Structure formats: structure tokens, C-alpha cells
């Protein structure tokens, strides 16, 4: 097991826990193996569905597209953007969850549990109601604002409680706000008769994703993930505690602001495409920490790959459960996420 010494100010004694356990060999294996598995999963997800298509046809459709062939049309216009969207969405939710857990030292932190997803969905509902036909570029911007609204309210409620913020208080505030915003979104959908448009965001999934959505969200996601990797060393220090991070020379408030912006971009991008898919940001970072240690320089890239794998295979499973009908991806992931959340909540019961 490799150990990484964090730099420290010359006048600050080495704090307990300043030795950050990491497993770079395990992380490298996970990243290489994960990329191979992701390519394999994308191939499977493009090939299988309501109508199975041989892999040779898939290959031909990607590299020698012929618009006159029906299978090529299905692959290029439906399955390929859908699968790529699943990979992007999984990476977004997983990385945002990893950042939030490291930044807040909260093992229950996740964009879905802390109200970001519900905030994005609420603002999207307002956009559908009052600005129908809004270009996707503007929709994704409003999704970012909605995520910020949800995060701001949750942290505000948690900070007002006696004793300040605790992991369980944040989760309770996030659950209450998510329920409120979801109810308001449903009310807007009923009043303005836009339930059909919002049904996709309620269930969560990547069906119907178009290339234009991927083109708009891709630059945002790439920039945000690169920023997360740049911030990863500072997030590792924050995970030791604010006092230790300041002693190691970190400007904690500035780092937290930068991390919050990255999380809002990632969560807003993912929700604008896939809706409120929960638990990805809760499950994946925990699994990654078990495998590679607590150094976020490894956690963030590994979480991105494992999150992509989870959503791609969950989407494939959603199509295969009851073909040709589809099960919502959010329901498939929740089957894993709910027991996992209850397990973590039980470990944190002493915070109540």
C-alpha cells in the first residue's frame, strides 16, 4: 500500500491522519480495466435492445454509415447517442458525489440526496411551462441554476439547525426539499398539462437523447471533470478537516467555492439530459474509496469510469427486463442504492 505525504507549512506540526493512504497500482488497474469494460459495455448496449443487431452491423453503422439501411439509422440516431449519454451522465453523478463527500466529509452526500437534482427538475418544469420550445443550450443553463438553488436552500436549512451542519441533518434537509420541489414540479405539470414532457425527468433515463444534447453538454462536462482533477489534491486535504487543510496552506473557502461550481455544472448537465437519477453519486465514490484509498487524485478519475459503467449497464438492464417496454434506469439503480443508503444511514445514526 503506497502512502503519500501531503506538504505542510513549516510552522505547522504534522497532523494526525496527514498520511494519505492510496493504492496507485489498484487505481491504474481499475482505470485501464474500467475503460476496456466500458468500451465492451457500450458495444453491448448498442447491439442489444427491442431488436438485436449483430455487432458487425454496429461496427459498419459507426464507421461506414449508410442512411438507407434501417439498422444504421437506429444505431446512429437512437442507440449510440443514448449509450454515450449514459456514460457521460454516470461520470457526472459519480464525480459530483465524490467531490461533495470529500468537501463536506459527509459519507451521505450526493447530488440527489442533497436537493440538486430536484432543484434542476423544478426549474426545468418552469421552463417547460412558461418557455416552451426553449433551445437546449438555455435549458442546460437553467438546470445549473436549479441545482444551485437546491444546494443553497439545503445548506441554508442545515446551517440554521442547532449544532450546525451534520451529515444526517444535511440528508434530512435534502430529502425534505426534494419532496417539496418534486411536488411543486408535479403540480406545475398538471396545471400546465406538460406531464408528458416531464415524465422522462421524473423516471430518470437516457432514452430519446439526441446528438444536439450531447454536443451541448460535452464541453461543460469535460471542463468540469478536468477542473475536478485539478482540485483533487485540495479535496484530499479538505477531507482531513478544515483546520488541517488550512494548516497545510489551503484557502479552504476558495477551494469549496470552486468545488461547488464544478458540482453544479456536473449535476446540472446530468439532470438536463437524464433527469433525477439518484444514488450513482452515493454508491460509486464509496466503492472507489474501498478500492483505491482516500486520495482524491485517484478517486475522481476512477469514479468517473465506474459511474459510466454503472449507468451504461443499468440502462442496458432497463431495456432487457421487459422488452420491448423499458424500465426506468432510476428504478434499476435504486434497487442497489436504497439498501446501500440505509446501510450508510445506520452507520451514521450516532449523529442524530
N, C-alpha and C positions, 0 to 999 in steps of 0.2 A: 504494500500500500504506500503510495507516494504521499509525501507531505510537502505542502507549500508554505514557506514563511512569508507572512504579509509584512511589508515595510512599515516602519513605525517612526514617529518623531523621536529625536534623540533624547528628549527630556521626558518621554513617556515610558513607564515600565511596561514590559511585555505582558499584556493582559491574559488572564486565563482563557483558553479557547482560541488564542490568536494563531495557533497552528491549525490550518485548514486542511482537513482530510480530503484527498482527491484520489481518483483512480484513473489517470490518463490513459493507461492501456485499455481498461474496460470501456472508457468513453470512446476511444478510437475504434474499437471493435464494434461497439453499438452503432456509431455513425456510419461506418462502412457497411456493416450488415444491414442496418436500417435502410440505407439508400438502395441497396440491392433488393431488399424485401419490398420497398416502396415501388420500385420500377416493376417488380413482379406483380404487386397488388394492383397497380394501375392497369397493367395488361389484362389481368383477370377481370377487373371491374368494367373495362371497355368491352371485353368479349362476351360477358355473361349479362343476361337481363331477361326481359319478357321474350325476346328472340335471341338465342345464342348465335354468335357469329364466330367462325373459325379465326384463330389468331393470324393465319396467313392473310386473310381478308382485312383484318385490323391493320396489319403492317402495311398492306398495299394502300389502304384508305388514308393512312397518315403520310406516306411518302410518295404515293402516286394517286392523288385524289382524282376521282372521276365523278363529276356531279350527276351523271346519268345513271350511276349504279345506286340502287336504293340503300344497300348496306353502307356504302361510303357516306351517303347523306346522313344516315342515323349516327354513324360514328363521329363525323365532323361537326354536326350541328347539335347533337344531343349528348352523347355519352362522353366524348372527350372533354368538352368544357365542364361537364358535371363532375367528372372524376378529378380534374385539375383543381376545380373549385373546392372539392372536399379536402384535397391535400393542403391547399392554402388556408382554408378555414381551420383545419386541425392544428396547423402550425401556429396560427394566430391565437387561438384559445389557449393552447398549451404554453406558449411563451408568455402571454399576458398573465396566466395563472402563476407561472414560475416567478415572474418579476414581483407580482403582488405578494406572494408568500415570503419571498426574500426581503422585500422592502418593509413589510409590516411585521415580520416574524410571526405571521399568523398562518398556522397549518390548514385553516379552513378557507383561506382567501381564494376567490375565484370570481371571474367577471360575472358569472350567472348568479352566484350566491350573494354578491355584494351590490346587486341592482344595476350594473352596467348594461346587461342585456335587456332588461325590462325598460330601462330609460331609452335605449336606442329604439326598441319596438314601439314605445309610446310616441316618440317624435315621428317615426315613420308613419304611424297611424294618422297623426295630424297632417302630415304631408299628403297622404292619400286622400284625406277628407277635404282639405282646403286648397291643395295644389295638385289636382290630378294631372297626370302626364308629365310630371316633373322629370327632367333629364337625370339619368343615374348619377352623374357627377355631383349634382346638387344633393341628391338623396343620400349619398355616402357622407357628404359634409354634415348634413343634419343628423345623420346617425352618430357621428363623432360627438356632436353637441349633446345628443340624448344620453350617450354614455357618460359624458362629463356631468350632466345634470343628475343622473342616478348616483354616481360616485360622490358628488358633492353633498347630496342630501343624506346619504347613508353615513358618511364620515361626520357630518354635522350632528346627526341624531346621536351617533355613538359618542361623540365628544361631550355632549351635554349630560350624559349619564354620570351619576356619582361614581367616582373612582376612575373615570376616564375610559379610554378605549381598551377593550379586551377582545380576544378572538371571538368569544361566544356573543358578546354584545354586538360586534360588527355583523355577525351572521344573522342574529335576530333582527337587527335593523334592516339588513339587506332583504331578508325574507318578507318582512312587513311591507317595505317599499315595493318590492317586486310584485307582491299580491295586489297592492293598490294600483300600480301603474298598469298591470295586466288587466285589471278590472276596468280601468278607465279606457284602455285601448279597445277592449271588447265593447264597451258602451258606445264609443265612437264608431266602431264598425257597424253596430246595429242601427244607430241613429242615421248614419250617412249611407248605409247599405253598401259597405265596402268589405263585408265579411269574406267574400271570395278572394279579394286581393290580399287580405291579411291572414287567411288560413294557412298559407305557406309559412309565414313567420311564426305563427303560434305553434305549429307542429315541429318546425325545425327540419331543414333538409336542403339539399343542393339540386333537387330536381328542377328542371327548367332554366338552369343557369345558361346565360348567353355569353358569347365571346366578348361583347362590349363590356360586360360587367367585369370580366377577368382583366381586360386591358386597363380599366379604370382603377381597380383595386390593386393590381400587381405592383406598380411603383410605390404606392403607400406602404404595402406590406414589406417589400424589400428594404426600403429606407428604415422602417421601424425595427425590423429584425437586426439589421446592421447596427442601428443605434443601441439595441438591447445588448448585442455582443460587446460593443464598445463600453457600455455601462456595467458589464457583468462583474468586473473586478470590484467596482464600488458597491454593487448589490451584495457581493460576498461579505464585504466589510459591514454593510448595514445589517446583514443577517446576524452579526455578532452583538448588535445593540448600538444605539445611537452614541452612547458615551465612548465606547471603544472605537467606533468609526471616526468620531471627532478627534480622539486621541491619535488616530492613525493619519490625521491630516485631511479627512474628508469634509467637504462642505455639505453636510447632510441635507439641509433644506433644498439646496440647488439640485442635488442628486435625486431627491424624492420628486421634485417638480419634473425633472427630465423623465424619470421613470413613469410618472403619472401620465405625461403626454404620450409616451410610447404605448402604454397600456390602452389609453383611449383610442389611439389610432388603430391598434390591433383589434380591440374588441368591436369598435365601430365598423371596421371593414368587414369583419366576420359576420356580424349580425345583419349588415345590409345585404349580404348575399345569402346566408344560410338561416337567418332567424335565430331564435333563442335556444341554441343547442347548449345544454348545460353539462357540467361535470367533467368536460375534457380538461379544463384548466385546473381541476382539483385532482384528478387521478394521475395524469401524466407526470407532473412535477414530482409528486411523491414517489412514484415508481422510479423516476430518473435518479432522484437522490439516493435511493436504496442501491442503485446500480453503480453510480459514478462518484458518490460522495457529495459534499456540500459546497464544492467550488462552482460558482455560477458561470465561470468561463467554460465549463463542460456541461453544466445543467441546461443552459439556454439552447445551444445547438442540438443537443441530444433530445430535449423536449420538443423542439420543432419537428424533428424527424419522427419521433414516436407519436406525437399528436397527429401528424399527417397520416401515419399508418393506421391509427385508431379510427379516424373518421372515414378513410377510404374503405377499410374493411367493414365498418359499421354500415356504410351506405350500400356496399355490396350485399351484406346480410339483409338489409331492409328490402332490397329488391327480390331476394331469393326466398324470404319467409313465406309469402303467399302470392306468387306470381299469377296473373300479370298485375294484381294490385300491389301497392307499395306500403310498407310500414314506415312511419316517420323515423328518421335517423335519431332524433332526440329520444324517442322511446327505447330504441335499441341501446343507446349509450346509458340511459337512465337505469336500465336493468343492472348495469355494473356499478354505476355511480351512486345510486341510493344506498345500497348496503355499505359501500366504501365510506360514504359521508357519515352514516350512522356509527360506523366503527371509529372514525376520527372524532366525531362529536362526543362519543362515550369517553374517549381518552382525555378530552378537554373538559369533562364535567366539573372538575375542581375549580374552573374559572367562574362558574355560576355564583 
